[in-house]
Amino acid sequence: MNSTKRTIGRVSWAFSVATLLLVTVSTMFGPWADAQVARPRLYFALVTIAAATCVAAATAVIAVADRREMAEVGLLGSLLMAASVMPMVHGLVTPNVLFDETAAFRTSSFLTLPIAVVIGLPLFVPHSSFGRWAARHWRDWTLLSLLGVFVVASLIVFLPDAITVPSPMNPITIVVSIGLAAAFGWMSLRQHHLYELGRHRANLIASASIAMLGVLALAPMVETRYAAAFWWVHLAGSVGVIGACAGLAVSSRLAPGTTDLLSPILTRDPLVAFELGLSPIVHQFVAEIGVKDQTTRDHVVRTCELAMRVGERFRLSAAELRDLGLAAMLHDVGKVNVPDSILKKPARLTAAEYDVMKIHPVDGESILMTEPNLKLVAAIVRSHHERFDGRGYPDGLVGRDIPLASRIIAACDALEAMTHDRQYRAAMATPMAFAILREHAGSQWDEAVVDQVIAVVSTTPTVHAFDAVGHISGPATSAAIPDDIGDLLVAVDAEI
């Protein structure tokens, strides 16, 4: 991602959140705090209509999920349904319209987001046994949870004083409200993180919608009914739910990939956002590599997946992770200039052929420099064959003078090459490849990077996240086993 787009995204998110905070603080504690518009019937009409719209949109979201077998979207739709039904009850029990003064008005407002979070709990703990169960049986969870929502809603409507909640300035109210607002703020920030990975405006819109929904968490803290803060938090919550639902609901007319993008990405794997955000230029580059040599194409997409997993362990920012992913995906693009007689040679390269092969990092940099958005990536690609001890190429960089992204790609590149078949040898067993990485950590590869690469491969299932990127099928190649491990290391260094 180039710096301009990155800055625009960050400024947009910061401006949205700052505006929400400014208006919220102004209405609750600032110059507008004493303003009051006591119009119960108007409030009844606006909240009921807005909530009914949200219920319809959430229903459409769940229908899309059911039709396309999308568990996460279905669970999200359930959360949004809860965040719509309770406000509808809140509107219906507005005092002095259909109902007299009862506890139901405040109770329905207080319970809206806590119930929604409970229903959406599988999205928060996806790797727990409960989260995995809910993902497999999301329809059952949706049905049970929504039945629970309607039972609670019915109790509030027909027994309006049966459930009471703490007062606005009660410590429990304050802790719950601020905690929920912080949780939705974190979800909003997560959406922005995914925007920096995938560069989709939909993520920015979803981020703003989630932040607005978080404002609703402060509703129980508002002491004066029909004050400016009272109107504002409910308006923000309604717009937030409608914004989150609308994107998903209208996606029923769009491609499945669009539906995936518009999902809130609390649990979304960064690799998914990255893959969906790849530009046609990147797809074209990878496709051209595939035309040249299908084995190289498959190698680079697997290396990209592993490198991004390692980058996550190094806690790279979203922008850094995107640059790492692009560089790993394109690290061998310079091989399009390597003659087929060398690239596909079913035997060890000669010294002269190896010298030709060694030019591909520089060629890769030159190719990528033609694309303005890939200039930062080009520098990483140039250095992916540097060695930690300074004996690499093309520049002989030493240690941490080599960009971290390049050091990560170098180790991932080598491991991936060793553990997959090549035209002149069979794949090596993973434990043996680990042993080679450890043996040469500190000389060929960064020791800290080697530790993380091994940790990722040992603990993370292989999912082949990028199988579709620039994919062009090709014939399988034959294999022969090299005579010894020393030859294999030379061969690996030559082929990658």
Phi and psi in degrees as a GROMACS rama.xvg file:
@    title "Ramachandran Plot"
@    xaxis  label "Phi"
@    yaxis  label "Psi"
@TYPE xy
-76.9299  162.762  ASN-2
-64.3234  -32.0277  SER-3
-64.6582  -49.9779  THR-4
-64.8711  -37.3652  LYS-5
-62.245  -43.945  ARG-6
-65.69  -41.8957  THR-7
-59.5245  -43.9523  ILE-8
-62.0931  -45.7277  GLY-9
-67.0381  -41.1657  ARG-10
-64.7333  -41.494  VAL-11
-61.3469  -46.2506  SER-12
-64.9896  -46.9182  TRP-13
-62.4099  -39.8782  ALA-14
-64.4633  -43.295  PHE-15
-61.8312  -48.6713  SER-16
-65.9185  -42.5455  VAL-17
-62.0578  -39.8819  ALA-18
-63.3495  -44.944  THR-19
-60.3519  -44.4054  LEU-20
-63.9432  -43.2454  LEU-21
-61.9619  -47.722  LEU-22
-65.6921  -41.2808  VAL-23
-63.501  -47.7493  THR-24
-64.3794  -39.6582  VAL-25
-64.0659  -39.8423  SER-26
-78.141  -28.2978  THR-27
-89.0635  -36.1887  MET-28
-131.237  -11.7698  PHE-29
-94.9274  -152.919  GLY-30
-65.173  -21.2962  PRO-31
-93.5105  1.20391  TRP-32
-60.7193  -31.573  ALA-33
-90.8962  -6.62541  ASP-34
-67.4951  142.781  ALA-35
-146.662  136.113  GLN-36
-129.732  93.0831  VAL-37
-85.86  84.1279  ALA-38
-126.988  79.3438  ARG-39
-56.4606  -42.9934  PRO-40
-67.3255  -39.0835  ARG-41
-63.6567  -43.8433  LEU-42
-61.7907  -45.1376  TYR-43
-55.0667  -48.3012  PHE-44
-66.2977  -47.3425  ALA-45
-64.6978  -47.1282  LEU-46
-67.9086  -42.1386  VAL-47
-64.7523  -44.8801  THR-48
-65.9884  -43.9702  ILE-49
-62.617  -42.9539  ALA-50
-67.1831  -38.9381  ALA-51
-63.8725  -38.3772  ALA-52
-62.031  -41.646  THR-53
-65.2919  -39.823  CYS-54
-61.5836  -43.795  VAL-55
-63.6962  -42.3091  ALA-56
-66.2276  -41.4758  ALA-57
-64.5292  -36.8376  ALA-58
-62.2092  -41.5571  THR-59
-64.3493  -37.4698  ALA-60
-60.8958  -47.3784  VAL-61
-64.2062  -37.6955  ILE-62
-63.7563  -41.6648  ALA-63
-61.148  -44.8999  VAL-64
-61.4143  -40.6663  ALA-65
-65.8653  -41.4665  ASP-66
-69.2471  -33.8963  ARG-67
-106.518  8.43562  ARG-68
56.4101  49.2875  GLU-69
-113.565  95.4055  MET-70
-59.7868  -45.7364  ALA-71
-64.2351  -40.5285  GLU-72
-64.6542  -38.5798  VAL-73
-63.9983  -42.7134  GLY-74
-65.2184  -38.6083  LEU-75
-63.1268  -44.1501  LEU-76
-58.8072  -36.1166  GLY-77
-65.2019  -43.2882  SER-78
-60.3525  -44.8239  LEU-79
-69.3179  -30.8742  LEU-80
-63.5428  -44.6079  MET-81
-62.1662  -38.5796  ALA-82
-73.6667  -1.7945  ALA-83
-110.176  -40.0136  SER-84
-66.5215  -45.8701  VAL-85
-63.9726  -41.6239  MET-86
-62.3138  -31.3147  PRO-87
-63.5121  -43.5101  MET-88
-61.2536  -42.5805  VAL-89
-57.5524  -42.4498  HIS-90
-67.9405  -41.7783  GLY-91
-62.9638  -34.9416  LEU-92
-94.2637  18.7124  VAL-93
-52.5433  124.439  THR-94
-57.3614  141.388  PRO-95
69.6654  24.2985  ASN-96
-119.323  -83.9863  VAL-97
-93.9333  -24.6984  LEU-98
-122.774  156.405  PHE-99
-79.607  -174.018  ASP-100
-67.8473  118.419  GLU-101
-139.995  170.344  THR-102
-73.2922  -15.6695  ALA-103
-60.7903  -32.721  ALA-104
-62.5243  -47.2131  PHE-105
-77.0309  -36.8943  ARG-106
-60.1665  -46.0547  THR-107
-63.026  -35.7787  SER-108
-69.8479  -42.4184  SER-109
-63.937  -38.3902  PHE-110
-87.1373  -9.40816  LEU-111
-54.449  -60.874  THR-112
-77.5023  -35.0345  LEU-113
-57.6469  -41.9015  PRO-114
-66.3168  -41.7924  ILE-115
-60.8594  -41.7548  ALA-116
-67.0129  -39.6106  VAL-117
-60.7275  -43.89  VAL-118
-67.1159  -35.4393  ILE-119
-87.7471  10.4853  GLY-120
-54.102  -38.2371  LEU-121
-57.4796  -26.8857  PRO-122
-72.9247  -24.5191  LEU-123
-85.0746  -27.2654  PHE-124
-127.3  60.6212  VAL-125
-65.8333  -25.3575  PRO-126
-96.6525  0.119053  HIS-127
-78.5032  166.106  SER-128
-61.3967  -37.4175  SER-129
-66.6335  -43.698  PHE-130
-60.8775  -41.3839  GLY-131
-67.8805  -37.8019  ARG-132
-63.4379  -46.5814  TRP-133
-63.0469  -34.8928  ALA-134
-65.8342  -37.0111  ALA-135
-76.3387  -33.6542  ARG-136
-118.904  42.9062  HIS-137
-64.0453  -30.6314  TRP-138
-65.1605  -41.616  ARG-139
-64.225  -43.9216  ASP-140
-62.9931  -42.3276  TRP-141
-61.4672  -46.3455  THR-142
-61.8966  -47.7986  LEU-143
-64.2334  -44.2124  LEU-144
-68.0766  -39.9447  SER-145
-70.9284  -33.149  LEU-146
-60.0659  -41.8381  LEU-147
-61.6716  -41.8442  GLY-148
-60.352  -45.7384  VAL-149
-69.5857  -29.7222  PHE-150
-65.9757  -47.6254  VAL-151
-62.5106  -42.8195  VAL-152
-60.8654  -42.52  ALA-153
-64.3988  -41.4731  SER-154
-60.2919  -42.09  LEU-155
-65.6924  -38.7582  ILE-156
-72.5407  -46.6538  VAL-157
-90.283  -20.4128  PHE-158
-127.685  68.0304  LEU-159
-61.5028  -20.7223  PRO-160
-108.014  9.63009  ASP-161
-73.9405  -30.3398  ALA-162
-117.874  127.368  ILE-163
-121.835  153.016  THR-164
-127.364  164.309  VAL-165
-61.3763  158.165  PRO-166
-71.5958  166.406  SER-167
-55.8137  -41.4443  PRO-168
-98.259  11.4378  MET-169
-65.16  138.201  ASN-170
-54.3026  -35.2456  PRO-171
-62.9719  -44.0437  ILE-172
-60.3595  -45.6868  THR-173
-63.8263  -46.4123  ILE-174
-63.0956  -46.1916  VAL-175
-63.4683  -44.8009  VAL-176
-64.4173  -48.0978  SER-177
-66.8469  -38.4757  ILE-178
-61.9555  -44.1266  GLY-179
-67.0854  -40.9225  LEU-180
-61.5519  -40.6777  ALA-181
-65.7351  -39.0874  ALA-182
-62.7575  -44.1429  ALA-183
-71.5735  -30.0654  PHE-184
-64.121  -39.9736  GLY-185
-64.6281  -40.49  TRP-186
-62.3737  -39.0433  MET-187
-63.3414  -43.3391  SER-188
-64.1066  -36.5399  LEU-189
-62.5  -40.6343  ARG-190
-60.0615  -41.1414  GLN-191
-66.4171  -37.4267  HIS-192
-56.7125  -43.0176  HIS-193
-70.1075  -29.5685  LEU-194
-62.6481  -42.8016  TYR-195
-67.0989  -23.4833  GLU-196
-81.6839  -43.3097  LEU-197
-106.58  -15.8604  GLY-198
60.1073  38.983  ARG-199
-104.286  128.381  HIS-200
-59.632  -28.6421  ARG-201
-55.9472  -35.4498  ALA-202
-67.4441  -37.5032  ASN-203
-66.1379  -40.7553  LEU-204
-64.4503  -44.4067  ILE-205
-63.8156  -37.7433  ALA-206
-60.3675  -45.44  SER-207
-65.6234  -38.7836  ALA-208
-62.9944  -43.8556  SER-209
-66.1935  -38.7662  ILE-210
-62.7832  -40.2183  ALA-211
-66.2454  -38.9307  MET-212
-62.0922  -35.8618  LEU-213
-62.7607  -29.1749  GLY-214
-60.5312  -33.5362  VAL-215
-61.0473  -24.2267  LEU-216
-60.7855  -22.7845  ALA-217
-86.3816  -4.00893  LEU-218
-55.3806  -43.916  ALA-219
-62.6207  -16.4034  PRO-220
-86.7351  -9.88915  MET-221
-77.885  120.096  VAL-222
-83.8695  -37.5444  GLU-223
-99.2178  116.449  THR-224
-64.9418  137.339  ARG-225
68.6166  13.1911  TYR-226
-74.182  170.904  ALA-227
-58.1974  -41.2319  ALA-228
-64.533  -36.1874  ALA-229
-61.0348  -47.3901  PHE-230
-66.8014  -41.5568  TRP-231
-65.5718  -48.3884  TRP-232
-64.9282  -34.6695  VAL-233
-74.8852  -35.4017  HIS-234
-63.8254  -46.9452  LEU-235
-60.576  -42.5588  ALA-236
-62.7255  -42.2573  GLY-237
-64.3173  -45.0031  SER-238
-63.5769  -38.5748  VAL-239
-62.2201  -46.3086  GLY-240
-65.7662  -44.6602  VAL-241
-61.6962  -42.9761  ILE-242
-61.975  -43.6118  GLY-243
-67.6842  -40.1817  ALA-244
-72.0739  -41.8749  CYS-245
-59.7532  -44.9053  ALA-246
-58.2597  -42.5481  GLY-247
-73.4037  -39.4354  LEU-248
-64.3036  -45.2707  ALA-249
-72.359  -16.5156  VAL-250
-68.9457  -8.81377  SER-251
-62.157  -18.6144  SER-252
-95.0401  -2.9385  ARG-253
-108.993  -179.893  LEU-254
-70.3186  152.92  ALA-255
-55.0616  -34.6885  PRO-256
-62.1764  -33.6057  GLY-257
-67.9698  -40.6928  THR-258
-58.2731  -42.5532  THR-259
-60.1585  -42.7034  ASP-260
-64.5532  -37.3416  LEU-261
-84.3438  -1.71285  LEU-262
-67.845  144.02  SER-263
-65.7956  143.828  PRO-264
-112.221  39.6679  ILE-265
-56.8477  -41.0401  LEU-266
-112.295  7.04949  THR-267
-68.9169  130.355  ARG-268
-64.703  129.359  ASP-269
-54.9085  -29.5154  PRO-270
-63.0113  -32.4309  LEU-271
-67.4519  -47.4275  VAL-272
-61.7711  -40.2613  ALA-273
-61.8546  -47.8351  PHE-274
-64.3849  -41.8617  GLU-275
-69.1013  -22.0246  LEU-276
-95.9717  3.28252  GLY-277
-65.6456  135.236  LEU-278
-76.8264  159.378  SER-279
-55.8337  -30.7504  PRO-280
-62.2827  -43.083  ILE-281
-65.9596  -44.5193  VAL-282
-57.7733  -40.2245  HIS-283
-66.0194  -43.9888  GLN-284
-58.7283  -46.719  PHE-285
-67.1271  -36.7487  VAL-286
-63.6511  -39.5885  ALA-287
-65.0685  -37.0935  GLU-288
-62.1168  -40.5953  ILE-289
-64.4025  -37.3065  GLY-290
-63.8061  -40.4838  VAL-291
-68.6208  -47.8665  LYS-292
-161.164  110.06  ASP-293
-62.3434  -33.8097  GLN-294
-61.8916  -41.6332  THR-295
-66.4374  -40.6204  THR-296
-59.2831  -47.362  ARG-297
-64.5834  -35.2205  ASP-298
-63.4559  -44.2215  HIS-299
-70.1103  -36.1392  VAL-300
-71.8682  -33.4802  VAL-301
-70.3337  -38.738  ARG-302
-62.4156  -38.4814  THR-303
-61.2504  -46.522  CYS-304
-59.822  -48.4418  GLU-305
-63.6695  -41.9429  LEU-306
-62.4814  -40.5731  ALA-307
-68.7445  -35.7283  MET-308
-62.2588  -42.0548  ARG-309
-66.8442  -40.6619  VAL-310
-59.0448  -37.0171  GLY-311
-61.9207  -38.9398  GLU-312
-66.4831  -28.6533  ARG-313
-83.4504  3.78711  PHE-314
55.9243  42.8823  ARG-315
-66.5086  149.386  LEU-316
-67.665  166.916  SER-317
-58.9366  -41.9225  ALA-318
-65.5061  -42.3704  ALA-319
-65.9229  -37.3685  GLU-320
-66.4096  -37.2538  LEU-321
-65.5696  -44.8979  ARG-322
-61.9962  -40.2072  ASP-323
-61.7519  -45.672  LEU-324
-62.6501  -43.6269  GLY-325
-64.2643  -43.1104  LEU-326
-64.4671  -41.1322  ALA-327
-66.3541  -39.3728  ALA-328
-65.3829  -32.2168  MET-329
-111.445  13.0868  LEU-330
-65.3272  -23.5946  HIS-331
-106.487  17.2176  ASP-332
-62.303  -26.3764  VAL-333
-65.1811  -15.4999  GLY-334
-71.3146  -9.10783  LYS-335
-64.6415  -19.8506  VAL-336
-93.6808  -3.94854  ASN-337
-83.0358  131.148  VAL-338
-57.4732  142.616  PRO-339
-57.7084  -32.9712  ASP-340
-62.077  -26.4397  SER-341
-92.6925  -47.3993  ILE-342
-61.8186  -36.9629  LEU-343
-108.477  16.2267  LYS-344
-63.2976  124.102  LYS-345
-83.6815  39.014  PRO-346
-161.299  173.866  ALA-347
-66.5706  141.743  ARG-348
-75.2379  147.735  LEU-349
-75.4525  169.031  THR-350
-60.2371  -39.9375  ALA-351
-67.4466  -41.8463  ALA-352
-66.1315  -38.4954  GLU-353
-62.8289  -38.3096  TYR-354
-61.6829  -37.7841  ASP-355
-65.8363  -43.5181  VAL-356
-62.2956  -35.4225  MET-357
-67.2969  -11.2387  LYS-358
-78.3155  -15.134  ILE-359
-64.2361  -29.8105  HIS-360
-63.4481  -39.0634  PRO-361
-70.1365  -41.8492  VAL-362
-62.2717  -39.965  ASP-363
-61.1508  -43.5706  GLY-364
-59.9231  -44.6247  GLU-365
-62.2258  -41.7396  SER-366
-64.1567  -45.2216  ILE-367
-72.4536  -27.5792  LEU-368
-64.7028  -16.2761  MET-369
-74.7792  -15.3142  THR-370
-105.412  115.942  GLU-371
-53.5594  -37.1584  PRO-372
-75.0033  -7.2279  ASN-373
-115.345  13.7465  LEU-374
-66.8574  -40.3252  LYS-375
-64.952  -38.0136  LEU-376
-65.523  -37.0314  VAL-377
-57.9246  -39.9594  ALA-378
-65.4295  -36.0597  ALA-379
-67.4485  -42.6599  ILE-380
-61.0797  -41.0239  VAL-381
-57.1802  -34.4784  ARG-382
-99.7596  10.0622  SER-383
-75.0413  -6.40817  HIS-384
-111.252  13.7585  HIS-385
-71.3491  149.152  GLU-386
-108.108  150.602  ARG-387
-62.9863  -29.1817  PHE-388
-88.1824  3.02554  ASP-389
90.4364  3.08077  GLY-390
-97.9958  17.988  ARG-391
-90.9288  -167.821  GLY-392
-141.642  157.652  TYR-393
-92.6738  -9.96115  PRO-394
-112.669  -3.92802  ASP-395
64.406  33.5756  GLY-396
-66.3273  154.076  LEU-397
-121.621  136.685  VAL-398
52.6979  -128.643  GLY-399
-80.7725  4.33704  ARG-400
-70.6333  -21.096  ASP-401
-78.8766  129.935  ILE-402
-53.5225  142.338  PRO-403
-56.8557  -41.6174  LEU-404
-59.1358  -39.785  ALA-405
-67.5129  -38.3633  SER-406
-65.2646  -38.013  ARG-407
-65.7138  -46.5219  ILE-408
-61.6558  -40.4319  ILE-409
-57.955  -46.8087  ALA-410
-71.2135  -41.3855  ALA-411
-65.2511  -40.0364  CYS-412
-58.1123  -47.5456  ASP-413
-66.8565  -45.5108  ALA-414
-62.7704  -44.186  LEU-415
-62.8196  -40.3104  GLU-416
-66.5751  -41.4885  ALA-417
-67.0373  -31.7041  MET-418
-97.6221  11.7843  THR-419
-131.463  151.72  HIS-420
-62.0979  144.543  ASP-421
-126.755  171.625  ARG-422
-66.0988  -17.5126  GLN-423
-119.293  6.69045  TYR-424
-162.067  161.739  ARG-425
-90.0649  163.364  ALA-426
-65.2565  148.428  ALA-427
-90.0148  149.082  MET-428
-64.2101  142.981  ALA-429
-57.0459  -44.132  THR-430
-58.6154  -37.0789  PRO-431
-67.4541  -39.6791  MET-432
-63.7727  -39.6896  ALA-433
-58.4574  -43.7262  PHE-434
-61.0072  -40.1401  ALA-435
-66.9902  -42.5976  ILE-436
-59.703  -45.8989  LEU-437
-64.3196  -40.6091  ARG-438
-61.8786  -35.9377  GLU-439
-105.558  10.9558  HIS-440
-67.7034  133.363  ALA-441
95.881  -17.5044  GLY-442
-114.848  -67.1613  SER-443
-79.7067  -41.1614  GLN-444
-123.844  155.85  TRP-445
-65.5855  125.762  ASP-446
-61.0285  -41.181  GLU-447
-63.4793  -38.3179  ALA-448
-66.9935  -42.8581  VAL-449
-58.5397  -43.2229  VAL-450
-58.1197  -43.2432  ASP-451
-72.9087  -36.4532  GLN-452
-60.9105  -47.4349  VAL-453
-63.5284  -40.1406  ILE-454
-62.2276  -42.2807  ALA-455
-64.0818  -49.4076  VAL-456
-64.4434  -32.3843  VAL-457
-76.0337  -24.1599  SER-458
-119.163  -15.9678  THR-459
-108.742  123.111  THR-460
-61.8767  143.296  PRO-461
-75.2406  124.516  THR-462
-115.734  -8.90847  VAL-463
51.5066  58.8839  HIS-464
-64.2626  -25.1434  ALA-465
-113.697  27.3807  PHE-466
-57.6809  -30.2168  ASP-467
-87.5358  -8.85372  ALA-468
-71.3296  117.213  VAL-469
54.0696  29.5584  GLY-470
-74.2016  128.572  HIS-471
-135.328  118.205  ILE-472
-68.8245  149.905  SER-473
-146.636  166.145  GLY-474
-71.9754  152.756  PRO-475
-71.2918  156.982  ALA-476
-113.227  156.013  THR-477
-80.8121  168.493  SER-478
-140.853  149.584  ALA-479
-136.856  148.292  ALA-480
-93.0622  129.057  ILE-481
-66.5577  161.444  PRO-482
-69.248  -37.3201  ASP-483
-151.93  171.432  ASP-484
-65.2991  -34.0264  ILE-485
-60.1377  -45.0081  GLY-486
-62.5172  -36.9049  ASP-487
-64.0189  -43.2165  LEU-488
-60.5578  -42.7984  LEU-489
-62.8853  -42.5107  VAL-490
-64.6828  -42.6407  ALA-491
-61.996  -46.1426  VAL-492
-62.0774  -34.2189  ASP-493
-72.5504  -40.5148  ALA-494
-79.2535  -22.5584  GLU-495
